[in-house]
Amino acid sequence: MLIVGCGDVGRKLAARARQQDHAVYCLVRRTNSAANLLENGLNAAAVDLDLAAPTLTGEWDQEQVYYLAPPPSQGTMDPRMTRFLAALPTDKPHRIVYISTTGVYGDCAGEWVDESRPANPQVDRARRRYDAEQQLRHWHDAGNGTLVVLRVAGIYGPGKLPLERLRSNTPMIGAEVAPWTNRIHIDDLVSVCEAAMARGRDDAVYNVSDGHPGNMRDYFDRVADLYQLPRAPLIGAEEARRSLSPGMLSYLAESRRLDNSRMLDELGVTLRYPDLASGLAACVTP
């Protein structure tokens, strides 16, 4: 398999694949990341998709592809995906599992959202992801291979908690005005990725979350209590608009509850951490 963007999720996928004696090839952006992967026995190469297309011939032309690389940080399109697909050989079918974001749905005013809801990205970070989805669908419709799109909720787990925000006493709005948010533990996401590659329906979209939405204030408070940190100072909506970062405000402006029924039913996944309480407890378990 080929893993494009081998960060935390990609490394876990690679480790599981090696346990099953699969050949794994990893494309990363930085040379030091590639060197680290090579030191750990993985086939790795560095390529900056902002500047050049990768070389995907010979042993690098793997039929199973996990595309985990994020789009650029600006704009409404994903030229990284454009360069990757242009480099992917067409002489044999490939199967791509792509990690997208639930942000492509936009603000849903707290409604339950399943995969039949039309995409309506309202901020550029979501527009870039939706552009990548559309590029992949054009690639699929041209007969180049099969495709599974995972629209993933907020990822949490060890090393992926807002501890620095809490330690720096960054404020947060109250629960009564906080939007609905959705989460998935990183270990469950890796299991979903594997299931999508093995059993995902061609050209299907799957919402990836634990199915138990909460709100951002509750999430921050639970993490603070778990790690015995002070809870974030409470501010109102007007003060939030003045003091919080544009990125955080964009998250607070969207509210939706994700229906994960298709993921559970079609992919046959049993979540190890089906709610935030169990997932957070595992973050501090030795």
KEKOLPA-942745 format. One line per field, with one value per residue (C-alpha): z negated, x, y negated; residue in one letter; chain; residue number from 1. Coordinates in Angstrom, 1 decimal. Layout:
<pts>
c3: (Z,...)
c1: (X,...)
c2: (Y,...)
code: (A,...)
unit: (A,...)
pos: (NUM,...)
</pts>
This chain:
<pts>
c3: (0.0,0.5,-2.3,-1.2,-4.2,-6.9,-10.1,-13.2,-11.4,-8.6,-11.0,-12.9,-9.5,-8.5,-11.8,-11.5,-7.8,-8.7,-11.4,-8.5,-6.4,-3.8,-1.9,-2.9,-1.0,-2.6,-0.9,-3.2,-2.7,-4.7,-4.3,-8.1,-8.3,-5.5,-7.3,-10.5,-8.7,-7.1,-10.5,-11.5,-8.6,-6.3,-2.6,-2.6,-0.3,-0.6,2.0,1.6,3.5,3.6,5.9,7.8,8.6,7.0,9.0,8.6,10.9,10.2,6.5,5.7,7.8,5.2,5.8,2.4,1.6,-1.6,-0.8,-4.2,-3.1,-3.9,-1.3,-1.4,-4.1,-1.8,1.2,2.2,4.3,3.6,6.1,4.2,5.1,8.7,8.9,7.2,9.5,12.5,11.4,10.6,13.3,15.3,16.5,13.5,11.3,7.9,4.8,3.0,-0.5,-1.1,-4.4,-4.0,-6.6,-7.9,-7.4,-3.7,-5.1,-6.4,-9.2,-9.6,-12.6,-14.9,-12.7,-12.3,-9.1,-7.1,-3.8,-1.7,-2.7,0.1,-0.5,-1.4,-2.4,-3.9,-4.8,-2.6,-4.7,-3.8,-0.2,0.3,-1.0,1.2,4.2,3.5,3.3,6.7,8.3,7.0,8.4,11.8,11.5,10.5,13.2,15.8,14.9,13.2,10.0,7.0,4.4,0.8,-0.9,-4.7,-6.1,-9.4,-12.6,-15.0,-15.9,-19.5,-21.4,-23.1,-21.8,-20.2,-23.1,-23.8,-26.7,-25.6,-25.2,-28.7,-30.2,-28.6,-30.0,-26.6,-27.1,-25.6,-25.2,-27.4,-26.8,-26.2,-23.0,-22.0,-18.8,-18.4,-17.6,-16.7,-17.6,-16.7,-18.6,-16.5,-17.1,-15.9,-12.8,-11.9,-12.2,-10.0,-7.4,-7.3,-7.0,-4.2,-2.2,-2.7,-2.5,-1.6,1.2,4.4,4.7,1.3,-1.4,-5.1,-8.1,-10.6,-14.2,-17.4,-17.0,-20.3,-19.5,-22.3,-22.5,-22.4,-25.9,-27.4,-25.5,-26.9,-30.4,-30.4,-29.2,-31.9,-34.6,-33.5,-33.5,-36.7,-34.8,-35.3,-33.1,-30.3,-31.4,-30.3,-27.8,-25.9,-22.2,-21.6,-23.4,-21.6,-18.3,-19.5,-21.2,-19.6,-16.5,-13.1,-12.9,-16.2,-15.3,-12.1,-14.0,-16.5,-13.6,-12.5,-14.3,-13.2,-14.6,-12.5,-11.8,-11.6,-10.8,-7.3,-8.7,-11.4,-9.1,-5.8,-7.1,-10.0,-12.5,-16.2,-17.9,-20.7,-22.1,-21.3,-23.3,-24.6,-28.2,-27.2,-24.7,-27.1,-29.9,-27.5,-26.9,-30.5,-31.0,-31.1)
c1: (0.0,0.9,0.3,0.4,0.9,2.2,1.5,0.0,-2.8,-0.5,2.1,-0.6,-1.9,1.7,2.4,-0.7,0.0,3.5,2.2,0.3,3.4,2.1,4.6,4.1,5.4,5.1,5.2,5.8,6.6,9.8,13.2,13.5,10.1,11.2,14.5,12.6,10.3,13.3,14.9,11.8,12.0,9.5,9.9,9.7,10.4,10.0,8.1,6.6,3.4,3.2,6.3,6.4,4.6,5.8,7.4,5.0,6.5,8.0,7.7,6.0,3.0,0.8,-2.8,-4.0,-3.6,-4.5,-4.4,-4.1,-2.2,-4.0,-4.6,-2.5,-3.4,-4.8,-7.1,-10.2,-8.6,-6.2,-3.4,-1.6,-4.3,-4.0,-0.3,-0.7,-3.5,-1.5,1.4,-0.6,-0.1,-3.2,-2.1,-3.8,-6.7,-6.0,-8.2,-8.0,-9.3,-9.4,-9.7,-11.9,-13.7,-17.3,-16.7,-17.8,-21.4,-21.1,-23.3,-26.4,-27.9,-27.4,-29.4,-28.5,-26.5,-26.1,-24.3,-27.3,-27.0,-25.6,-22.2,-22.2,-18.7,-18.8,-15.1,-12.0,-10.5,-13.7,-13.8,-10.3,-11.3,-14.4,-12.3,-10.1,-13.2,-14.4,-11.0,-11.1,-14.6,-13.4,-10.5,-12.9,-15.5,-12.7,-12.4,-9.0,-10.0,-12.3,-12.8,-14.0,-14.3,-14.3,-15.7,-14.0,-15.0,-12.6,-9.8,-8.7,-6.5,-3.0,-1.1,-4.3,-5.9,-6.2,-3.8,-1.7,-4.9,-5.9,-2.5,-2.4,-5.8,-7.3,-11.0,-14.0,-17.7,-20.3,-22.1,-25.4,-24.1,-21.4,-22.2,-22.7,-19.4,-18.4,-15.4,-13.6,-10.7,-7.6,-7.4,-11.0,-10.2,-7.4,-9.8,-12.3,-9.6,-8.7,-12.4,-12.9,-10.0,-11.3,-15.0,-16.0,-18.5,-17.1,-17.8,-19.3,-19.0,-18.9,-19.3,-16.7,-17.6,-18.4,-22.1,-22.3,-22.1,-21.3,-20.4,-17.0,-17.3,-18.1,-15.1,-12.7,-14.1,-13.8,-10.2,-9.3,-10.9,-9.2,-5.8,-6.5,-6.1,-8.2,-11.2,-11.1,-12.3,-15.9,-16.6,-19.7,-20.3,-19.5,-16.2,-15.3,-15.6,-13.0,-10.6,-10.6,-8.6,-10.3,-9.8,-11.5,-14.4,-14.9,-15.4,-17.7,-19.8,-20.9,-23.1,-24.1,-24.7,-23.3,-25.2,-22.6,-25.0,-23.6,-20.1,-21.2,-23.6,-21.6,-18.0,-18.8,-16.8,-17.1,-15.8,-13.3,-14.2,-17.9,-18.1,-15.9,-15.8,-14.3,-11.9,-10.6,-10.1,-7.9,-5.7,-4.5,-4.4,-0.8)
c2: (0.0,-3.6,-6.2,-9.8,-12.0,-9.7,-11.6,-10.1,-8.3,-7.1,-5.8,-3.8,-2.4,-1.5,0.3,2.4,3.2,4.3,6.6,8.3,8.5,5.9,3.8,0.2,-2.9,-6.4,-9.8,-12.7,-16.3,-16.8,-15.0,-14.6,-12.9,-10.5,-9.8,-9.0,-6.6,-4.9,-4.5,-2.6,-0.2,-1.8,-2.6,-6.4,-9.3,-13.1,-15.1,-18.6,-18.4,-22.2,-22.1,-18.9,-15.6,-12.4,-9.6,-6.7,-4.1,-0.7,0.4,-2.9,-2.1,-0.5,0.6,-0.4,-4.1,-6.0,-9.7,-11.5,-14.6,-17.9,-20.6,-23.8,-26.3,-28.9,-29.1,-27.2,-24.4,-21.5,-21.6,-18.9,-16.4,-17.6,-16.8,-13.5,-12.2,-13.4,-11.2,-8.1,-5.5,-4.5,-1.1,0.7,-0.1,-1.7,-1.9,-5.2,-5.9,-9.6,-11.4,-14.5,-16.5,-16.9,-20.6,-20.1,-20.1,-23.6,-24.9,-22.7,-24.5,-21.5,-19.1,-15.5,-15.0,-11.8,-11.3,-12.2,-15.8,-18.0,-19.5,-23.2,-24.2,-27.7,-28.3,-27.9,-25.0,-23.0,-24.2,-22.9,-19.5,-19.4,-20.4,-17.3,-15.1,-16.4,-15.8,-12.2,-11.7,-12.9,-10.4,-7.7,-8.4,-8.2,-4.5,-4.7,-2.8,-2.7,-5.4,-5.7,-9.1,-9.4,-12.6,-12.7,-14.5,-16.1,-13.6,-13.3,-10.9,-10.9,-14.0,-15.4,-17.2,-20.9,-20.8,-23.8,-26.0,-25.0,-25.6,-29.0,-29.9,-30.6,-31.5,-29.6,-30.3,-28.8,-25.5,-27.3,-29.0,-26.4,-24.5,-20.8,-19.1,-15.5,-13.5,-10.2,-8.7,-8.3,-4.5,-4.1,-6.2,-3.9,-0.9,-2.7,-3.4,0.2,1.3,-1.3,0.1,3.7,3.3,-0.2,-0.5,-2.0,-5.8,-5.8,-8.6,-7.7,-10.0,-9.0,-9.9,-8.1,-9.0,-10.9,-14.6,-17.0,-20.7,-22.3,-23.8,-20.3,-18.8,-21.4,-21.1,-17.3,-17.4,-20.0,-18.0,-14.8,-16.4,-18.5,-21.8,-24.9,-25.1,-27.6,-31.1,-31.7,-34.5,-35.6,-35.4,-39.1,-38.9,-35.7,-37.5,-40.0,-37.7,-34.2,-33.3,-33.2,-29.5,-28.8,-31.2,-29.3,-26.1,-27.8,-29.1,-25.7,-23.2,-19.7,-16.2,-13.4,-10.2,-7.4,-4.6,-3.9,-3.6,-1.1,0.9,1.1,1.1,3.5,1.4,1.9,-1.3,-0.7,-4.2,-4.8,-8.0,-10.8,-9.4,-6.1,-7.7,-10.3,-7.8,-5.8,-8.8,-8.7,-5.0,-3.7)
code: (M,L,I,V,G,C,G,D,V,G,R,K,L,A,A,R,A,R,Q,Q,D,H,A,V,Y,C,L,V,R,R,T,N,S,A,A,N,L,L,E,N,G,L,N,A,A,A,V,D,L,D,L,A,A,P,T,L,T,G,E,W,D,Q,E,Q,V,Y,Y,L,A,P,P,P,S,Q,G,T,M,D,P,R,M,T,R,F,L,A,A,L,P,T,D,K,P,H,R,I,V,Y,I,S,T,T,G,V,Y,G,D,C,A,G,E,W,V,D,E,S,R,P,A,N,P,Q,V,D,R,A,R,R,R,Y,D,A,E,Q,Q,L,R,H,W,H,D,A,G,N,G,T,L,V,V,L,R,V,A,G,I,Y,G,P,G,K,L,P,L,E,R,L,R,S,N,T,P,M,I,G,A,E,V,A,P,W,T,N,R,I,H,I,D,D,L,V,S,V,C,E,A,A,M,A,R,G,R,D,D,A,V,Y,N,V,S,D,G,H,P,G,N,M,R,D,Y,F,D,R,V,A,D,L,Y,Q,L,P,R,A,P,L,I,G,A,E,E,A,R,R,S,L,S,P,G,M,L,S,Y,L,A,E,S,R,R,L,D,N,S,R,M,L,D,E,L,G,V,T,L,R,Y,P,D,L,A,S,G,L,A,A,C,V,T,P)
unit: (A,A,A,A,A,A,A,A,A,A,A,A,A,A,A,A,A,A,A,A,A,A,A,A,A,A,A,A,A,A,A,A,A,A,A,A,A,A,A,A,A,A,A,A,A,A,A,A,A,A,A,A,A,A,A,A,A,A,A,A,A,A,A,A,A,A,A,A,A,A,A,A,A,A,A,A,A,A,A,A,A,A,A,A,A,A,A,A,A,A,A,A,A,A,A,A,A,A,A,A,A,A,A,A,A,A,A,A,A,A,A,A,A,A,A,A,A,A,A,A,A,A,A,A,A,A,A,A,A,A,A,A,A,A,A,A,A,A,A,A,A,A,A,A,A,A,A,A,A,A,A,A,A,A,A,A,A,A,A,A,A,A,A,A,A,A,A,A,A,A,A,A,A,A,A,A,A,A,A,A,A,A,A,A,A,A,A,A,A,A,A,A,A,A,A,A,A,A,A,A,A,A,A,A,A,A,A,A,A,A,A,A,A,A,A,A,A,A,A,A,A,A,A,A,A,A,A,A,A,A,A,A,A,A,A,A,A,A,A,A,A,A,A,A,A,A,A,A,A,A,A,A,A,A,A,A,A,A,A,A,A,A,A,A,A,A,A,A,A,A,A,A,A,A,A,A,A,A,A,A,A,A,A,A,A,A)
pos: (1,2,3,4,5,6,7,8,9,10,11,12,13,14,15,16,17,18,19,20,21,22,23,24,25,26,27,28,29,30,31,32,33,34,35,36,37,38,39,40,41,42,43,44,45,46,47,48,49,50,51,52,53,54,55,56,57,58,59,60,61,62,63,64,65,66,67,68,69,70,71,72,73,74,75,76,77,78,79,80,81,82,83,84,85,86,87,88,89,90,91,92,93,94,95,96,97,98,99,100,101,102,103,104,105,106,107,108,109,110,111,112,113,114,115,116,117,118,119,120,121,122,123,124,125,126,127,128,129,130,131,132,133,134,135,136,137,138,139,140,141,142,143,144,145,146,147,148,149,150,151,152,153,154,155,156,157,158,159,160,161,162,163,164,165,166,167,168,169,170,171,172,173,174,175,176,177,178,179,180,181,182,183,184,185,186,187,188,189,190,191,192,193,194,195,196,197,198,199,200,201,202,203,204,205,206,207,208,209,210,211,212,213,214,215,216,217,218,219,220,221,222,223,224,225,226,227,228,229,230,231,232,233,234,235,236,237,238,239,240,241,242,243,244,245,246,247,248,249,250,251,252,253,254,255,256,257,258,259,260,261,262,263,264,265,266,267,268,269,270,271,272,273,274,275,276,277,278,279,280,281,282,283,284,285,286)
</pts>
